[in-house]
Amino acid sequence: MISATDGRKYEFSWDLLGDLAIGRPNLGNQTRVEVYRLMQFTFRDVLESKFGAEMTDEIFFQAGAVAGKEFYSHFLAEAKDVGTFVKLLQSTFKEYGIGIFRIEAADDDMKNLVVTVAEDLDCSGLPELEYEVCTYDEGFIAGIMESFTGRFYDVKEIDCWCTGDRTCRFTVDLVE
């Protein structure tokens, strides 16, 4: 349905995910990582060919941020304190096959963190490429953090499977 306000056809809504019990009675909500990555990297390929790598990264970051905010509101909003938030974030990442989320370092006021995502859905097992590929994850984490704290965060991947590391590591810094 086209939005009356701006002509968009696919403004995000959880309704777009459909009713899997009806639509996929035999296959359910399961798919393989290869299929997810096929979609992700073909989108990247087409977007880069049309708009360049920098704009594609910006689009993936922004999409990740929208997804992170939606993920928070749908799965994490019940967390009212940091301890509950972190535990719920870890268990939900694992339950949904996103990766194994850990906080390596954090200050007491959640202004600066270093987080890792092992077995990352986007890149674990890919060949070494000499550059990080988890731009969507950067936005996803930024969106989750903004939703929990009400503050904006700059999230940057500093280690990636594709750069020879075996976990994705991100700095998460409050923008003041």
N, C-alpha and C positions, 0 to 999 in steps of 0.2 A: 504494500500500500504506500503510495506517495504521500509524504508529509505535506500538509497544506501550507506550512510556513516557509519551507525552503526547497521544495521539489525533490528532496532526497527519497530514494526508494528503500534504503537499508539502514536507516537510523537504528542503532542497536536497541533491541528489546529481547528479553528472555523468551518471548513467544517465538522468535525466529529459530530457536533451537528445536521447536516442535515437541510433539508427544512421541517419544521413542517407543513406548509400549505399544502404541498403535502402528507407528510407521516402520518399526524394525522388530516385529515380534519374535523373530528367530535370532537376529544378530545383536539386538539390544544396543547398548552404548559402547560396545567394544570395537576398536579398529587397531590397526598396526601403526607403529611409529613411522615406518617407511611411507605410509600413505599421508600422514600428517606432514612429514618433511617434504614429500613430493609437492603438496599444495604450497607449503611455505616457500620453498626455493624456486618453484616456477613463478609464484607471485613476485618474488624478489627479482628474478631474471627479467620478467616483462617490465616491471617498474623501473629497474635500472636502465634498461634499453630505452625507455621513454623519457625518464627524468634524471638519470644519473645516480651514482651511489650515495651521495650526500643526501639528496632529497628522499631517496628510498629509505635510508636509515631514519630520517626524520618521520616519515610515514609509519614505519614499523614501531618506532618509539611511541608515537602518539596512539597508535592502535593498541599497543601494549598497555599504555596508561589508562585508556578507556576500559580495556579488559580487566586491569588490576582493580579499578574502582568498582566495576560490576561484580568481580569475583569477591571483593571484600563485602559488598552489600548483600550478596547472596549467600556467602559461606562463612564470613568471619565477623559480621557486625555484632554478634552477641558478646564478643570479647570486650570487657570494660577496663581491664588493667593489662599492663605489659606482659606479665607472666602468662596469663590466660591467652592473650593475643599470640605470643610466640609459640606456645604449645599447640594451639589450634591451627596456626599457620603451618607448622611442621607436619602435623598429622594430615591436614587437608592437601598439602603439596604431595605427600606420599600417596594418600588415598586416590587422588586423581591422576597419578602418574606423571606429575610435572617434574619432580625431582626430589632429592633429599635436601631439605632446607636446613641450614644451620647459621647461627650467629657466631662469628669468630671473635668479634670485638665490638663493644658498644660502650659509650659513656652513659652516665646515669640519667641524663635528660634526653636520650635518644636523638641527639643532634648529629652524631657521627658514628656510623656502624661499618663493619666489614661483614658481609654475609656470603655464604657459599650455597651453591646448588649443585650437588653431585648427581650423576646420572641424569643430567639435564635433558629434557625432552627435545630441545632445539639442536643440540650439538654433540652430545656424548657419543663417541664412536666414529665421528667424522674424521676425514684425513686432516693432517696438519696443513693449515692454509697461511700461517704467519700473520693472521689478523683475527680479532674477535668477531664472532657472528651473532651474539646474543642481544642485539639491539632491542628486539621485542621484549625480552626478559627485563632489560633496563627499565623500559616504560612500565611493564607489569609490576615490578617491585615498587617503582615510584608511585604508581596509582594506589597500590595497597597501603603504602606508608602515608600518603596524603590522606587517604580515607580514614585511617586509624587516628592520626594525630591532628588532622586539620591544617597541616603545614606542608609546604612544597619541599621536595627533596631532589637533589641532583644525584642520579645513579649512573655509575660508570663501571663497565666490566673491565677488570684489570688482569684477570687470568681466564683462559678459556681452553677447552679441550683442543680447539683448533690452533692454539698457539703452543701446544705441547704439554699443557697442564692437564691434570686428570679430574679437575673440578672447576666449575665456573665460580669466580670470585668477583664480588662487586663492592665498590665503595658506595656508601649511602650517606650523603651529607645534606644537612638541612640548609636550605637557601634562606638566608636572613636578609 
